[in-house]
Amino acid sequence: MKAVKLDMIKYCRNFPVIVIMLLSFVLMGAATIEKGDAVKFDFKKMSKYFHAVLDERHHFPESVVLMNDYVYSLTALGEAIDPQRKERIISFAKEVQQPDGGFAVDMQTKSSSSLYTEYTLESLALINSVSSIDVGRAKSYFSSLKQSDGGFSFSSKKMESTLITTYHTVHSLVLLNALDIVDKAKTAEYIKTFEKKGTGGFGFKKETGFSTSKGTYMAVYALKTLGMLDEDTKKRSVQFLTSTQYTGNFKKTKELLTLEEQVYTLAALRVLESTNVVNKETVAKFLKTFYVPEEGAFGALPGFKSAPDPTTLGIRGLVELGMLKRPGATPVN
């Protein structure tokens, strides 16, 4: 199996949404789920996939993205990370921690960001090794990203706060046990500016744009974590999520459906304690449309070749459905 080139997957989680949407339209057409499909996934083959693609990479983990894919997926599949591999992961994490306390994506990049810091901290949390890095500097890093509007920025170079970067900070501070950095009321007020009162749910632009499952998950996770998720917001968010097809009510439509939005719908409903609205069988069948059975992995779109990042996303979906055990005893979302 050919190893996936780093430059192709390094930033795949931030691949332009419009490209994904257009490709989805071409490849998927209508959202139809065949009745009678057996919902089966070969978990042993999934494990072999990660070992084949990543263990054989001479410089693994190479990037915090690959490191996160590897640790989360194998842990969810019930494996303990090999002690030597674990030591290398810890060593790599220390190497990419920057002087400002944040983490860069790889050894070549010398600038940190909240995104790659979150990936690193989640990976370390899953192997119970957050204390291996300089926790004090990491806390100071997030303090430096705090903005006057209550949000947090992407990096010291990109100081504009967004819903996404604020979520990265809140989740990271949970892993660091450092939520005291956050002005909870002010940050919650900031997050709520992204709510779409007309449809419910949250989007990535204030006042304009549309709600997404990803935006809704990030908002309700942060609000609940901060103790600021009120019942009205919760109700509107559930109404939005149940208005989508991602609860399992699939029908013939030209609506563009993605693996990412499916997984975030499930995660948001878990946070909202409303998973009872999900038809798990049909959702599992939908996830299967992204599955590449001969490789035991997932592609970004139906018919695409597999890659570590969409495979990890698919595994996160299977975790949300209860088909795999949620990994880690630490507070990993």
LUMVO-481825 format. One record per residue: residue in three letters; x, y, z of N, C-alpha, C, O in turn. Coordinates in steps of 0.2 Angstrom, whole numbers, padded with zeros to 4 digits, always signed. Example, Ala and Ser with C-alpha at 12.3 -4.5 7.8 and 13.67 -1.06 7.14 Angstrom:
BEGIN
ALA+0066-0028+0039+0062-0022+0039+0066-0016+0039+0071-0017+0042 SER+0064-0011+0035+0068-0005+0036+0064+0000+0039+0067+0006+0040 
//
This chain:
BEGIN
MET+0004-0006+0000+0000+0000+0000+0004+0006+0000+0009+0007+0004 LYS+0003+0011-0004+0007+0017-0005+0006+0021+0001+0000+0023+0003 ALA+0011+0024+0004+0010+0029+0009+0007+0035+0006+0009+0037+0001 VAL+0003+0038+0010+0000+0045+0008+0005+0050+0009+0007+0051+0014 LYS+0006+0054+0004+0011+0060+0004+0008+0065+0009+0002+0067+0010 LEU+0013+0067+0013+0011+0072+0019+0008+0078+0016+0004+0081+0019 ASP+0011+0081+0010+0008+0087+0008+0001+0086+0005-0002+0092+0004 MET-0001+0080+0004-0008+0080+0002-0013+0079+0008-0019+0081+0007 ILE-0010+0077+0014-0015+0076+0020-0014+0081+0025-0018+0082+0030 LYS-0008+0085+0025-0006+0089+0030-0012+0094+0032-0013+0096+0038 TYR-0015+0097+0027-0020+0102+0029-0027+0100+0026-0031+0104+0025 CYS-0028+0093+0026-0034+0091+0023-0041+0093+0027-0046+0093+0024 ARG-0040+0094+0034-0045+0095+0038-0048+0102+0036-0053+0104+0039 ASN-0044+0106+0033-0046+0113+0031-0047+0114+0024-0047+0119+0021 PHE-0048+0108+0020-0049+0108+0013-0055+0113+0011-0060+0112+0015 PRO-0055+0117+0007-0060+0122+0005-0067+0118+0005-0067+0113+0001 VAL-0072+0121+0008-0078+0117+0008-0081+0117+0002-0085+0112+0000 ILE-0080+0122-0002-0084+0123-0009-0081+0117-0013-0085+0115-0017 VAL-0075+0115-0013-0072+0110-0017-0076+0103-0015-0078+0099-0019 ILE-0076+0102-0009-0080+0096-0006-0087+0096-0009-0089+0091-0011 MET-0090+0101-0008-0097+0102-0010-0098+0100-0018-0102+0096-0019 LEU-0094+0103-0022-0094+0102-0029-0093+0095-0030-0097+0092-0035 LEU-0088+0092-0027-0086+0085-0029-0092+0080-0026-0093+0075-0029 SER-0095+0082-0020-0100+0078-0018-0106+0078-0023-0109+0073-0024 PHE-0107+0084-0026-0113+0084-0030-0112+0080-0036-0116+0076-0039 VAL-0106+0080-0039-0104+0076-0045-0105+0068-0043-0107+0065-0047 LEU-0102+0066-0038-0101+0059-0036-0107+0056-0033-0109+0050-0034 MET-0111+0060-0029-0116+0057-0025-0123+0058-0028-0127+0053-0028 GLY-0124+0064-0031-0131+0065-0034-0136+0065-0028-0135+0069-0024 ALA-0140+0060-0028-0146+0060-0023-0143+0056-0017-0139+0051-0018 ALA-0146+0058-0012-0144+0054-0006-0149+0048-0005-0154+0049-0002 THR-0146+0042-0007-0151+0036-0007-0147+0031-0003-0141+0030-0004 ILE-0150+0028+0002-0147+0022+0006-0151+0016+0004-0157+0015+0005 GLU-0147+0011+0001-0150+0005-0001-0153+0001+0005-0149+0000+0010 LYS-0159-0002+0004-0162-0006+0010-0158-0013+0009-0157-0015+0004 GLY-0157-0016+0015-0155-0023+0015-0147-0023+0015-0144-0028+0015 ASP-0144-0017+0014-0136-0017+0015-0134-0019+0022-0137-0017+0027 ALA-0129-0024+0022-0127-0026+0028-0122-0021+0031-0117-0019+0027 VAL-0123-0019+0037-0119-0013+0040-0113-0017+0043-0113-0018+0049 LYS-0107-0018+0040-0102-0021+0042-0095-0018+0041-0095-0015+0035 PHE-0091-0017+0046-0085-0014+0045-0079-0019+0048-0080-0022+0053 ASP-0074-0019+0044-0069-0024+0046-0064-0020+0051-0059-0017+0048 PHE-0064-0021+0057-0060-0017+0062-0053-0019+0062-0049-0015+0063 LYS-0052-0026+0061-0045-0028+0060-0042-0025+0054-0036-0024+0055 LYS-0045-0025+0049-0042-0022+0043-0041-0015+0044-0036-0012+0041 MET-0045-0011+0048-0044-0004+0049-0037-0003+0053-0033+0001+0051 SER-0036-0007+0058-0030-0007+0062-0024-0008+0057-0019-0005+0058 LYS-0025-0014+0053-0019-0015+0048-0018-0009+0044-0012-0008+0042 TYR-0023-0006+0042-0022+0000+0037-0018+0005+0040-0013+0008+0037 PHE-0019+0007+0047-0015+0012+0050-0008+0010+0051-0004+0014+0050 HIS-0007+0004+0053-0001+0001+0054+0003+0001+0047+0009+0003+0047 ALA+0000-0001+0042+0003-0001+0035+0005+0006+0033+0010+0007+0030 VAL+0000+0011+0033+0001+0017+0031+0006+0021+0035+0010+0025+0032 LEU+0006+0021+0041+0009+0025+0046+0015+0022+0049+0020+0025+0050 ASP+0015+0016+0052+0020+0013+0055+0027+0012+0051+0032+0013+0053 GLU+0026+0012+0044+0031+0011+0040+0034+0017+0037+0039+0017+0034 ARG+0031+0023+0039+0034+0029+0037+0040+0031+0042+0040+0030+0048 HIS+0046+0032+0039+0052+0032+0042+0052+0038+0047+0055+0037+0053 HIS+0049+0043+0046+0049+0049+0050+0043+0050+0054+0042+0055+0057 PHE+0039+0045+0055+0032+0045+0058+0034+0048+0065+0038+0045+0068 PRO+0030+0052+0068+0023+0055+0066+0024+0060+0061+0018+0062+0057 GLU+0029+0064+0059+0030+0069+0054+0025+0075+0055+0028+0081+0055 SER+0019+0074+0057+0015+0080+0058+0010+0078+0064+0008+0072+0065 VAL+0007+0083+0067+0003+0082+0073-0004+0080+0070-0008+0077+0074 VAL-0005+0081+0063-0012+0078+0060-0011+0071+0060-0016+0067+0062 LEU-0006+0068+0057-0005+0061+0057-0005+0058+0064-0007+0052+0065 MET-0001+0061+0068-0001+0059+0075-0008+0058+0078-0009+0053+0081 ASN-0012+0063+0077-0019+0062+0080-0023+0057+0077-0026+0053+0080 ASP-0022+0056+0070-0026+0051+0066-0024+0044+0069-0028+0040+0071 TYR-0017+0043+0070-0015+0037+0072-0017+0035+0079-0020+0030+0081 VAL-0016+0040+0084-0018+0039+0091-0025+0038+0092-0027+0033+0095 TYR-0029+0042+0089-0036+0042+0091-0039+0035+0088-0043+0032+0091 SER-0037+0034+0081-0040+0028+0078-0038+0022+0081-0043+0017+0082 LEU-0032+0021+0082-0030+0014+0085-0033+0013+0092-0034+0008+0094 THR-0033+0019+0096-0036+0018+0103-0043+0017+0103-0046+0013+0106 ALA-0047+0020+0098-0054+0018+0097-0055+0011+0095-0060+0008+0096 LEU-0050+0008+0091-0051+0001+0089-0049-0004+0094-0048-0010+0093 GLY-0047-0001+0100-0046-0005+0106-0038-0007+0107-0037-0012+0111 GLU-0034-0004+0103-0027-0005+0104-0023-0001+0109-0025+0005+0109 ALA-0018-0004+0112-0014+0000+0116-0008+0002+0112-0005-0002+0108 ILE-0006+0009+0112+0000+0011+0108+0006+0008+0110+0008+0008+0116 ASP+0010+0005+0105+0016+0002+0107+0021+0007+0111+0021+0012+0109 PRO+0024+0004+0116+0028+0009+0120+0033+0013+0117+0034+0018+0118 GLN+0036+0010+0112+0042+0013+0108+0038+0019+0104+0041+0024+0103 ARG+0033+0017+0101+0029+0022+0097+0026+0028+0101+0027+0033+0099 LYS+0024+0026+0107+0022+0031+0112+0027+0036+0114+0026+0042+0114 GLU+0033+0033+0115+0039+0037+0117+0041+0042+0111+0042+0048+0112 ARG+0040+0039+0105+0042+0044+0099+0037+0049+0098+0038+0055+0097 ILE+0030+0047+0100+0025+0052+0099+0026+0058+0105+0025+0064+0103 ILE+0028+0056+0111+0029+0061+0116+0035+0065+0114+0035+0071+0115 SER+0040+0062+0111+0046+0066+0109+0045+0071+0104+0047+0076+0104 PHE+0041+0069+0099+0039+0073+0093+0035+0079+0096+0036+0084+0094 ALA+0030+0078+0100+0026+0083+0103+0030+0088+0107+0029+0094+0106 LYS+0035+0086+0110+0040+0091+0113+0044+0095+0108+0045+0101+0109 GLU+0046+0092+0103+0050+0095+0098+0046+0100+0094+0049+0105+0092 VAL+0039+0099+0093+0035+0104+0089+0032+0109+0094+0029+0114+0092 GLN+0033+0109+0101+0031+0114+0105+0035+0120+0104+0041+0120+0105 GLN+0032+0126+0102+0036+0132+0101+0038+0136+0107+0035+0135+0112 PRO+0042+0141+0106+0044+0145+0112+0038+0149+0115+0038+0150+0121 ASP+0033+0150+0111+0027+0154+0114+0022+0149+0118+0017+0151+0121 GLY+0024+0142+0118+0020+0137+0121+0015+0133+0117+0012+0128+0119 GLY+0013+0136+0111+0009+0132+0107+0013+0127+0103+0019+0126+0103 PHE+0009+0124+0098+0012+0118+0094+0011+0120+0087+0006+0122+0084 ALA+0017+0118+0083+0017+0119+0076+0014+0112+0073+0014+0107+0076 VAL+0013+0112+0066+0010+0106+0063+0016+0101+0062+0014+0095+0062 ASP+0022+0103+0061+0028+0098+0060+0034+0102+0062+0034+0107+0064 MET+0040+0098+0061+0046+0101+0063+0049+0106+0058+0052+0111+0061 GLN+0046+0107+0052+0049+0112+0048+0045+0119+0049+0048+0124+0048 THR+0039+0118+0052+0035+0124+0053+0037+0127+0060+0037+0123+0065 LYS+0038+0133+0060+0040+0136+0067+0035+0141+0070+0037+0144+0074 SER+0029+0141+0067+0024+0145+0070+0018+0140+0073+0016+0135+0070 SER+0016+0142+0078+0011+0138+0082+0004+0141+0080+0003+0146+0077 SER-0001+0136+0082-0008+0138+0081-0013+0134+0086-0011+0129+0088 SER-0019+0137+0087-0023+0134+0092-0025+0127+0089-0027+0122+0093 LEU-0026+0127+0082-0028+0121+0079-0023+0115+0080-0025+0110+0083 TYR-0017+0116+0079-0012+0111+0080-0010+0109+0087-0008+0104+0089 THR-0011+0114+0091-0010+0113+0098-0016+0109+0101-0015+0104+0105 GLU-0022+0110+0098-0028+0105+0100-0026+0098+0098-0027+0093+0102 TYR-0024+0097+0092-0023+0090+0090-0018+0087+0094-0018+0081+0096 THR-0012+0091+0096-0007+0088+0100-0009+0086+0107-0008+0081+0109 LEU-0013+0090+0110-0015+0089+0116-0020+0083+0117-0020+0079+0121 GLU-0025+0083+0112-0029+0077+0112-0025+0070+0111-0027+0066+0114 SER-0020+0070+0107-0016+0064+0106-0013+0062+0112-0013+0057+0114 LEU-0010+0067+0116-0007+0066+0122-0011+0064+0127-0010+0060+0131 ALA-0017+0067+0127-0022+0065+0132-0024+0058+0132-0026+0054+0136 LEU-0025+0055+0125-0027+0048+0124-0022+0043+0126-0023+0037+0127 ILE-0015+0045+0127-0010+0041+0130-0008+0043+0136-0003+0041+0139 ASN-0012+0047+0140-0011+0050+0147-0004+0053+0147-0001+0051+0152 SER-0003+0057+0143+0004+0060+0143+0004+0068+0142+0009+0071+0140 VAL-0001+0071+0144-0001+0078+0143+0004+0082+0147+0007+0087+0145 SER+0005+0079+0153+0010+0082+0158+0017+0081+0155+0022+0084+0158 SER+0018+0078+0149+0025+0077+0147+0028+0083+0143+0034+0084+0142 ILE+0023+0088+0141+0025+0094+0138+0025+0099+0143+0023+0098+0149 ASP+0027+0105+0141+0027+0111+0146+0020+0114+0146+0018+0118+0142 VAL+0016+0111+0151+0009+0113+0152+0009+0121+0154+0004+0124+0151 GLY+0013+0123+0158+0013+0130+0160+0013+0135+0153+0009+0140+0153 ARG+0018+0133+0149+0019+0137+0143+0013+0137+0138+0011+0141+0135 ALA+0010+0131+0138+0004+0130+0134-0002+0134+0137-0006+0137+0133 LYS-0003+0134+0143-0008+0138+0146-0007+0146+0144-0012+0149+0143 SER-0001+0148+0145+0001+0155+0143-0001+0156+0136-0003+0162+0134 TYR+0001+0151+0132-0001+0152+0125-0008+0154+0123-0010+0159+0120 PHE-0013+0150+0127-0020+0151+0125-0022+0158+0129-0026+0161+0126 SER-0019+0160+0134-0020+0166+0137-0019+0172+0132-0022+0177+0132 SER-0013+0171+0128-0011+0176+0123-0016+0177+0117-0015+0182+0114 LEU-0020+0172+0116-0025+0172+0111-0031+0175+0112-0036+0176+0108 LYS-0032+0177+0119-0039+0179+0121-0040+0186+0118-0035+0190+0118 GLN-0046+0187+0115-0048+0193+0112-0053+0197+0116-0056+0194+0121 SER-0053+0204+0115-0058+0208+0119-0065+0206+0118-0069+0208+0122 ASP-0067+0203+0112-0074+0201+0111-0076+0195+0115-0082+0193+0115 GLY-0071+0191+0118-0073+0185+0122-0071+0179+0118-0071+0174+0121 GLY-0069+0180+0112-0067+0174+0108-0059+0173+0109-0056+0177+0112 PHE-0057+0168+0105-0049+0167+0105-0047+0166+0098-0051+0164+0093 SER-0041+0168+0096-0039+0168+0089-0035+0162+0087-0034+0157+0091 PHE-0033+0161+0081-0030+0156+0078-0023+0155+0080-0020+0150+0082 SER-0019+0161+0080-0012+0161+0082-0010+0169+0084-0015+0173+0083 SER-0004+0170+0086-0002+0176+0087-0001+0181+0081-0001+0187+0081 LYS-0001+0177+0075-0001+0181+0069-0008+0182+0066-0009+0187+0062 LYS-0013+0178+0068-0020+0179+0065-0024+0180+0072-0027+0175+0074 MET-0025+0186+0074-0028+0188+0080-0035+0189+0080-0038+0191+0085 GLU-0038+0188+0074-0046+0188+0074-0049+0182+0077-0047+0176+0075 SER-0053+0183+0082-0057+0177+0085-0062+0175+0080-0065+0178+0076 THR-0063+0168+0080-0069+0165+0077-0072+0159+0081-0069+0158+0086 LEU-0077+0157+0079-0081+0151+0082-0076+0145+0083-0075+0142+0088 ILE-0073+0144+0077-0069+0138+0077-0063+0138+0081-0061+0134+0085 THR-0059+0144+0081-0053+0145+0085-0055+0145+0093-0051+0143+0097 THR-0061+0148+0094-0063+0148+0101-0065+0141+0104-0063+0139+0109 TYR-0068+0137+0099-0069+0130+0101-0062+0126+0102-0061+0123+0107 HIS-0057+0127+0098-0051+0124+0099-0048+0126+0106-0045+0122+0109 THR-0048+0132+0108-0046+0134+0114-0049+0131+0120-0046+0129+0124 VAL-0056+0131+0120-0060+0128+0125-0058+0121+0126-0057+0118+0131 HIS-0058+0117+0120-0057+0110+0121-0050+0109+0123-0049+0104+0127 SER-0045+0113+0121-0038+0112+0123-0037+0114+0131-0034+0110+0134 LEU-0041+0119+0133-0041+0120+0140-0044+0115+0145-0042+0114+0150 VAL-0049+0112+0142-0051+0106+0146-0046+0101+0147-0045+0098+0152 LEU-0042+0099+0141-0037+0094+0142-0031+0097+0146-0028+0092+0149 LEU-0030+0103+0147-0025+0106+0151-0027+0107+0158-0024+0109+0162 ASN-0034+0106+0159-0037+0108+0166-0036+0115+0168-0034+0117+0173 ALA-0037+0119+0163-0036+0126+0164-0041+0131+0161-0040+0136+0158 LEU-0048+0129+0162-0053+0133+0160-0054+0140+0164-0058+0144+0162 ASP-0050+0140+0169-0050+0147+0173-0047+0153+0169-0048+0158+0171 ILE-0044+0151+0163-0042+0156+0159-0047+0160+0156-0047+0166+0154 VAL-0053+0157+0155-0059+0159+0151-0063+0163+0155-0065+0161+0161 ASP-0065+0169+0153-0071+0173+0155-0077+0170+0153-0079+0171+0147 LYS-0080+0165+0157-0085+0161+0154-0091+0164+0151-0094+0163+0146 ALA-0094+0169+0155-0099+0173+0153-0098+0177+0146-0102+0177+0142 LYS-0092+0180+0146-0091+0184+0140-0090+0180+0134-0092+0181+0128 THR-0086+0174+0135-0085+0169+0129-0091+0166+0127-0092+0165+0121 ALA-0096+0165+0132-0102+0162+0130-0106+0167+0126-0110+0165+0121 GLU-0106+0173+0128-0110+0179+0124-0107+0179+0117-0111+0180+0112 TYR-0100+0179+0116-0097+0179+0110-0100+0173+0105-0101+0174+0100 ILE-0100+0167+0108-0102+0161+0104-0109+0162+0102-0110+0160+0096 LYS-0113+0164+0106-0120+0165+0104-0121+0170+0098-0127+0170+0096 THR-0117+0174+0097-0117+0178+0091-0117+0175+0084-0119+0177+0079 PHE-0115+0168+0085-0115+0164+0079-0122+0160+0078-0122+0156+0073 GLU-0126+0161+0082-0132+0157+0082-0137+0160+0077-0138+0166+0076 LYS-0140+0155+0073-0145+0158+0068-0152+0157+0071-0155+0151+0070 LYS-0155+0162+0073-0161+0161+0077-0167+0159+0073-0172+0156+0075 GLY-0167+0160+0066-0172+0158+0062-0172+0151+0061-0178+0148+0060 THR-0167+0148+0060-0167+0140+0059-0164+0136+0065-0165+0130+0065 GLY-0161+0140+0070-0158+0136+0075-0151+0134+0073-0150+0134+0067 GLY-0147+0132+0077-0140+0130+0076-0136+0136+0075-0138+0141+0076 PHE-0129+0134+0073-0124+0139+0073-0120+0138+0066-0120+0133+0064 GLY-0118+0144+0064-0114+0144+0058-0107+0148+0060-0106+0149+0065 PHE-0103+0149+0054-0097+0151+0055-0096+0159+0054-0091+0162+0055 LYS-0102+0162+0052-0102+0169+0051-0107+0172+0056-0113+0169+0057 LYS-0106+0178+0059-0111+0181+0063-0116+0184+0059-0115+0187+0054 GLU-0122+0183+0061-0128+0187+0058-0130+0184+0051-0136+0184+0049 THR-0125+0183+0047-0126+0180+0040-0124+0173+0040-0122+0170+0044 GLY-0125+0170+0034-0123+0163+0032-0129+0158+0035-0134+0160+0036 PHE-0127+0152+0035-0132+0147+0037-0129+0143+0043-0123+0143+0044 SER-0133+0139+0046-0131+0134+0051-0128+0128+0048-0129+0126+0043 THR-0123+0125+0052-0120+0119+0050-0120+0114+0056-0120+0117+0062 SER-0119+0108+0055-0118+0103+0060-0112+0104+0064-0111+0104+0070 LYS-0107+0106+0060-0100+0107+0063-0100+0113+0068-0098+0113+0073 GLY-0103+0118+0065-0103+0124+0069-0107+0124+0075-0106+0126+0080 THR-0113+0120+0074-0117+0119+0080-0114+0114+0085-0115+0116+0091 TYR-0110+0109+0083-0107+0105+0088-0102+0109+0092-0101+0109+0098 MET-0098+0113+0088-0092+0117+0092-0095+0122+0097-0093+0123+0102 ALA-0101+0125+0095-0104+0130+0099-0107+0127+0105-0106+0129+0111 VAL-0111+0121+0104-0114+0118+0110-0109+0115+0115-0110+0115+0121 TYR-0104+0112+0112-0099+0109+0116-0096+0114+0120-0095+0113+0126 ALA-0094+0120+0117-0090+0125+0121-0095+0128+0126-0093+0129+0132 LEU-0101+0129+0125-0106+0132+0129-0108+0127+0135-0108+0130+0141 LYS-0108+0121+0134-0110+0116+0139-0103+0115+0143-0104+0115+0150 THR-0098+0115+0140-0091+0115+0144-0091+0121+0149-0088+0120+0155 LEU-0093+0127+0147-0092+0133+0151-0098+0133+0156-0098+0138+0160 GLY-0103+0129+0155-0109+0129+0160-0114+0134+0158-0117+0137+0162 MET-0114+0136+0151-0118+0141+0149-0123+0139+0143-0125+0143+0139 LEU-0124+0133+0143-0129+0130+0138-0136+0131+0141-0138+0126+0145 ASP-0140+0136+0139-0147+0136+0141-0152+0132+0138-0150+0130+0132 GLU-0157+0131+0140-0162+0126+0137-0165+0129+0131-0166+0125+0126 ASP-0166+0135+0130-0168+0138+0123-0163+0137+0118-0165+0135+0112 THR-0157+0138+0119-0152+0137+0114-0152+0129+0113-0151+0128+0107 LYS-0152+0125+0118-0152+0118+0117-0157+0116+0112-0157+0112+0108 LYS-0163+0118+0114-0169+0116+0110-0169+0118+0103-0170+0114+0098 ARG-0166+0125+0101-0166+0127+0094-0161+0123+0091-0161+0122+0085 SER-0155+0121+0094-0150+0117+0091-0152+0110+0089-0151+0108+0084 VAL-0156+0107+0093-0159+0101+0092-0164+0101+0086-0164+0097+0082 GLN-0168+0106+0086-0172+0107+0080-0169+0108+0074-0171+0105+0069 PHE-0163+0112+0074-0159+0112+0068-0157+0105+0065-0157+0103+0060 LEU-0153+0102+0070-0150+0096+0068-0155+0090+0066-0154+0087+0061 THR-0161+0090+0069-0166+0086+0067-0170+0088+0060-0173+0084+0057 SER-0168+0094+0058-0171+0096+0051-0167+0094+0046-0169+0094+0040 THR-0161+0091+0047-0156+0089+0042-0157+0081+0041-0161+0078+0045 GLN-0154+0079+0036-0155+0072+0034-0150+0067+0039-0151+0061+0039 TYR-0146+0071+0042-0140+0067+0046-0143+0063+0052-0139+0060+0055 THR-0149+0064+0054-0152+0060+0059-0154+0053+0057-0156+0049+0061 GLY-0153+0052+0050-0155+0046+0047-0161+0046+0043-0163+0040+0040 ASN-0164+0051+0042-0170+0052+0038-0168+0053+0031-0170+0059+0028 PHE-0164+0049+0028-0162+0050+0021-0167+0049+0016-0172+0045+0017 LYS-0167+0053+0011-0172+0053+0006-0168+0055-0001-0163+0058-0001 LYS-0172+0054-0006-0169+0056-0013-0169+0064-0013-0174+0067-0013 THR-0163+0066-0014-0163+0074-0014-0156+0076-0017-0152+0072-0018 LYS-0156+0082-0019-0149+0085-0022-0145+0088-0017-0140+0091-0018 GLU-0148+0088-0011-0144+0091-0005-0137+0087-0005-0136+0081-0006 LEU-0132+0091-0004-0125+0089-0003-0123+0086+0004-0123+0090+0008 LEU-0122+0080+0004-0121+0077+0011-0114+0075+0011-0111+0072+0007 THR-0111+0076+0017-0104+0075+0018-0103+0070+0024-0107+0070+0029 LEU-0097+0067+0024-0095+0063+0030-0094+0068+0036-0096+0066+0042 GLU-0091+0073+0035-0089+0078+0041-0096+0080+0044-0096+0080+0050 GLU-0101+0082+0040-0107+0085+0043-0111+0079+0047-0114+0080+0052 GLN-0110+0073+0044-0113+0067+0047-0110+0066+0054-0114+0066+0059 VAL-0104+0066+0055-0101+0065+0061-0102+0070+0066-0103+0069+0072 TYR-0102+0077+0064-0103+0082+0069-0110+0082+0071-0112+0085+0076 THR-0115+0080+0067-0122+0080+0069-0122+0075+0075-0126+0076+0080 LEU-0119+0069+0074-0120+0064+0079-0116+0067+0086-0119+0066+0091 ALA-0111+0070+0085-0107+0073+0091-0111+0078+0094-0111+0078+0100 ALA-0114+0082+0090-0118+0088+0093-0124+0085+0097-0126+0088+0103 LEU-0127+0080+0094-0133+0077+0098-0131+0074+0104-0135+0074+0109 ARG-0125+0071+0104-0123+0068+0110-0122+0073+0116-0124+0072+0122 VAL-0119+0079+0114-0118+0084+0119-0124+0087+0121-0125+0089+0127 LEU-0129+0087+0117-0136+0090+0118-0141+0084+0122-0146+0086+0123 GLU-0138+0078+0123-0141+0073+0126-0148+0071+0122-0153+0070+0125 SER-0147+0071+0115-0153+0070+0111-0152+0065+0106-0155+0065+0100 THR-0148+0060+0107-0146+0055+0102-0152+0050+0101-0152+0046+0096 ASN-0157+0051+0105-0163+0047+0103-0167+0048+0097-0171+0044+0094 VAL-0165+0054+0094-0168+0056+0087-0164+0053+0082-0167+0053+0076 VAL-0159+0049+0083-0155+0046+0077-0157+0039+0076-0158+0035+0080 ASN-0158+0038+0069-0159+0031+0067-0152+0028+0065-0149+0030+0060 LYS-0150+0025+0070-0143+0023+0069-0141+0018+0064-0136+0018+0061 GLU-0146+0014+0062-0145+0009+0056-0144+0013+0050-0140+0011+0046 THR-0149+0018+0048-0148+0021+0042-0142+0025+0042-0139+0026+0037 VAL-0140+0028+0048-0134+0032+0048-0128+0028+0047-0123+0030+0043 ALA-0128+0022+0050-0122+0017+0049-0122+0016+0041-0116+0015+0039 LYS-0127+0015+0038-0127+0013+0031-0124+0019+0027-0121+0018+0022 PHE-0126+0025+0029-0123+0031+0026-0116+0031+0026-0112+0033+0022 LEU-0113+0030+0032-0106+0030+0033-0103+0025+0029-0097+0026+0027 LYS-0106+0019+0028-0103+0014+0024-0102+0016+0017-0098+0013+0013 THR-0106+0021+0014-0105+0024+0007-0098+0027+0006-0096+0028+0001 PHE-0095+0029+0012-0088+0031+0012-0082+0026+0013-0077+0028+0012 TYR-0085+0020+0014-0080+0015+0016-0077+0011+0010-0081+0010+0006 VAL-0071+0010+0011-0067+0006+0006-0066-0001+0008-0060-0001+0012 PRO-0070-0006+0007-0069-0012+0011-0063-0016+0009-0060-0019+0014 GLU-0060-0015+0003-0054-0019+0002-0048-0016+0006-0043-0020+0007 GLU-0048-0010+0008-0043-0007+0012-0045-0007+0020-0041-0005+0024 GLY-0051-0007+0021-0054-0007+0028-0053+0001+0031-0052+0002+0037 ALA-0054+0005+0026-0053+0012+0028-0059+0017+0024-0063+0014+0021 PHE-0058+0023+0025-0063+0028+0023-0060+0033+0018-0054+0035+0018 GLY-0064+0035+0013-0062+0040+0008-0066+0046+0010-0071+0046+0013 ALA-0063+0052+0007-0066+0058+0009-0073+0059+0005-0078+0062+0008 LEU-0074+0055+0000-0080+0055-0004-0082+0048-0006-0077+0044-0007 PRO-0088+0046-0007-0089+0039-0010-0086+0038-0017-0086+0043-0021 GLY-0082+0033-0017-0078+0031-0023-0071+0034-0023-0067+0032-0027 PHE-0069+0038-0018-0062+0040-0017-0058+0035-0014-0061+0031-0010 LYS-0052+0035-0015-0047+0031-0012-0047+0033-0004-0048+0039-0003 SER-0045+0029+0000-0044+0030+0007-0038+0034+0009-0033+0035+0005 ALA-0039+0038+0014-0033+0041+0017-0034+0042+0025-0039+0040+0027 PRO-0029+0043+0028-0029+0043+0036-0034+0047+0039-0038+0046+0043 ASP-0035+0053+0036-0039+0058+0039-0046+0057+0039-0050+0057+0044 PRO-0049+0055+0033-0056+0053+0032-0057+0046+0036-0063+0045+0038 THR-0052+0042+0036-0053+0036+0040-0054+0037+0047-0058+0034+0051 THR-0050+0042+0050-0051+0044+0057-0058+0047+0058-0061+0046+0063 LEU-0060+0051+0053-0067+0054+0054-0072+0049+0054-0077+0049+0058 GLY-0071+0044+0049-0076+0038+0049-0076+0035+0056-0082+0033+0058 ILE-0070+0033+0059-0070+0030+0065-0073+0034+0071-0077+0031+0075 ARG-0072+0041+0070-0076+0045+0075-0083+0044+0075-0087+0044+0079 GLY-0086+0043+0068-0093+0042+0067-0095+0036+0070-0101+0035+0073 LEU-0091+0030+0069-0093+0024+0072-0093+0024+0080-0097+0020+0083 VAL-0088+0028+0083-0088+0029+0090-0095+0032+0092-0098+0030+0097 GLU-0097+0037+0089-0103+0041+0090-0109+0036+0090-0114+0037+0094 LEU-0109+0032+0085-0115+0027+0085-0114+0021+0090-0119+0017+0090 GLY-0109+0021+0093-0108+0016+0098-0105+0009+0095-0106+0004+0099 MET-0103+0009+0089-0100+0003+0086-0093+0002+0088-0090-0003+0087 LEU-0090+0007+0091-0083+0007+0094-0084+0011+0100-0088+0015+0101 LYS-0079+0009+0105-0079+0012+0111-0076+0019+0111-0071+0019+0108 ARG-0079+0023+0115-0075+0030+0115-0069+0029+0118-0068+0027+0124 PRO-0063+0032+0115-0057+0031+0118-0055+0035+0124-0057+0041+0124 GLY-0051+0033+0128-0048+0037+0133-0052+0038+0139-0058+0039+0139 ALA-0049+0039+0145-0053+0040+0151-0052+0048+0153-0055+0050+0157 THR-0048+0051+0149-0047+0059+0149-0053+0062+0145-0056+0059+0141 PRO-0054+0068+0147-0060+0072+0144-0059+0074+0136-0058+0080+0135 VAL-0059+0069+0132-0058+0070+0125-0065+0070+0122-0069+0066+0123 ASN-0066+0075+0118-0073+0076+0116-0075+0071+0110-0081+0071+0108 
//
